[in-house]
Amino acid sequence: MLTELYDYFGHQRFASLLGRTLVEIRGAFEGSEEVVLMTADKKAYRLHGDSGYVLDTRLEDIAGNVADLMGTPLLMAQVVSSQAAPSDLKSYGEWESSTWTYYKLATVKGYVTLRWWANSDGNYCEEVFCSEITTPFF
């Protein structure tokens, strides 16, 4: 079961990871459609697109080493979105609209940015959501 607390897209929920310690990350690979972050206090957060409305959402790039995020409290948990294409843009064909969402995480060991890409015909939401998973993952 997913709980939609805070704001609609979950940006405040993602920011609540600040100070938490990650113990596992699932789905952190290019092309993934969801990433699950699991914390030492037995919470899990799912990063994902809204598959009912967005034509395509995927994790496009990972900058940094996700192992640097494990076992140490997070010092940064930030979300930034842009419709401006990154300089290293890969070609995905002709879409009316595209959005890149950057989930930025850091510990004393390192910094990681998860860059998501979503597109639509211009009529649908292209945000990446952060949902807290209340069903036990552990």
C-alpha positions as CSV (number, residue, x, y, z in Angstrom):
1,M,0.0,0.0,0.0
2,L,1.3,3.5,-0.8
3,T,0.5,6.5,1.3
4,E,0.4,9.9,-0.4
5,L,1.4,12.2,2.5
6,Y,2.6,15.8,2.1
7,D,2.6,17.2,-1.4
8,Y,1.2,15.4,-4.5
9,F,4.5,14.5,-6.1
10,G,6.2,13.5,-2.8
11,H,9.0,16.1,-2.9
12,Q,8.5,16.9,0.8
13,R,8.4,13.2,1.5
14,F,11.7,12.7,-0.3
15,A,13.2,15.6,1.7
16,S,12.2,13.7,4.9
17,L,15.0,11.2,4.1
18,L,17.4,13.8,5.3
19,G,19.2,12.4,8.4
20,R,18.0,8.8,7.7
21,T,20.4,6.0,6.9
22,L,19.9,3.9,3.8
23,V,20.5,0.2,4.1
24,E,19.4,-1.0,0.7
25,I,18.6,0.5,-2.8
26,R,16.7,-1.6,-5.3
27,G,16.3,-0.8,-9.0
28,A,19.2,1.7,-9.3
29,F,20.2,1.0,-12.8
30,E,19.9,2.9,-16.1
31,G,16.5,2.1,-17.7
32,S,14.8,1.2,-14.5
33,E,11.2,2.3,-14.0
34,E,11.4,2.5,-10.2
35,V,13.9,2.7,-7.5
36,V,13.2,1.7,-3.9
37,L,15.2,3.2,-1.0
38,M,15.1,1.3,2.3
39,T,16.1,2.9,5.6
40,A,17.6,1.6,8.8
41,D,14.3,2.6,10.6
42,K,12.4,0.2,8.4
43,K,10.8,2.7,6.0
44,A,10.9,2.3,2.2
45,Y,10.4,5.0,-0.4
46,R,9.6,4.3,-4.1
47,L,10.6,6.7,-6.8
48,H,8.5,6.1,-9.9
49,G,6.5,7.7,-12.7
50,D,2.7,7.8,-13.0
51,S,2.4,4.9,-15.4
52,G,-1.3,5.6,-16.0
53,Y,-0.6,9.0,-17.6
54,V,3.0,9.4,-18.6
55,L,4.0,7.7,-21.9
56,D,7.5,6.8,-20.7
57,T,9.4,7.3,-17.4
58,R,12.8,5.8,-16.6
59,L,16.0,6.3,-14.7
60,E,18.2,7.7,-17.4
61,D,21.5,8.2,-15.5
62,I,23.2,7.7,-12.2
63,A,26.1,10.1,-11.3
64,G,28.1,8.8,-8.4
65,N,28.4,5.5,-6.6
66,V,25.2,4.4,-4.8
67,A,27.3,2.4,-2.4
68,D,28.4,5.7,-0.9
69,L,24.8,6.2,0.3
70,M,24.7,3.1,2.5
71,G,25.2,3.0,6.2
72,T,25.7,6.7,6.8
73,P,23.1,9.4,7.5
74,L,22.0,11.4,4.5
75,L,23.2,15.0,4.5
76,M,21.2,15.9,1.3
77,A,17.9,14.7,-0.1
78,Q,16.8,17.2,-2.8
79,V,14.6,17.1,-5.9
80,V,15.0,19.4,-8.9
81,S,13.0,19.2,-12.2
82,S,13.6,20.8,-15.5
83,Q,12.2,20.8,-19.0
84,A,15.5,22.0,-20.4
85,A,17.4,19.1,-22.1
86,P,20.7,18.1,-20.4
87,S,23.9,18.6,-22.5
88,D,24.4,14.8,-22.9
89,L,20.9,14.2,-24.1
90,K,20.2,10.8,-25.6
91,S,17.8,10.6,-28.5
92,Y,14.4,9.2,-27.6
93,G,12.5,10.3,-30.7
94,E,10.1,13.1,-31.2
95,W,8.0,13.9,-28.1
96,E,5.9,17.0,-27.5
97,S,7.1,17.3,-24.0
98,S,9.9,15.9,-21.8
99,T,10.9,16.5,-18.2
100,W,14.1,15.6,-16.3
101,T,13.8,15.1,-12.6
102,Y,17.0,14.9,-10.5
103,Y,17.0,13.2,-7.1
104,K,20.1,14.3,-5.3
105,L,21.4,12.4,-2.3
106,A,24.6,12.8,-0.3
107,T,26.4,11.4,2.8
108,V,29.9,12.1,4.1
109,K,31.1,9.3,1.8
110,G,29.8,10.7,-1.5
111,Y,27.2,12.3,-3.7
112,V,24.7,10.6,-6.0
113,T,22.3,12.1,-8.5
114,L,19.5,9.9,-10.0
115,R,18.4,11.6,-13.3
116,W,15.0,10.5,-14.4
117,W,13.4,11.3,-17.8
118,A,9.7,11.3,-18.6
119,N,7.8,12.3,-21.7
120,S,4.3,12.7,-22.9
121,D,2.3,14.2,-25.7
122,G,2.1,17.4,-23.6
123,N,-1.3,16.6,-22.0
124,Y,0.0,14.6,-19.0
125,C,2.1,15.0,-15.9
126,E,5.8,14.1,-16.4
127,E,6.9,14.3,-12.7
128,V,8.6,11.5,-10.9
129,F,6.8,10.6,-7.7
130,C,8.1,9.6,-4.3
131,S,5.8,7.4,-2.4
132,E,6.3,5.8,1.0
133,I,5.7,2.1,1.0
134,T,3.8,1.0,4.0
135,T,3.8,-2.7,3.2
136,P,6.9,-4.3,5.0
137,F,9.8,-4.8,2.6
138,F,12.1,-6.2,5.3
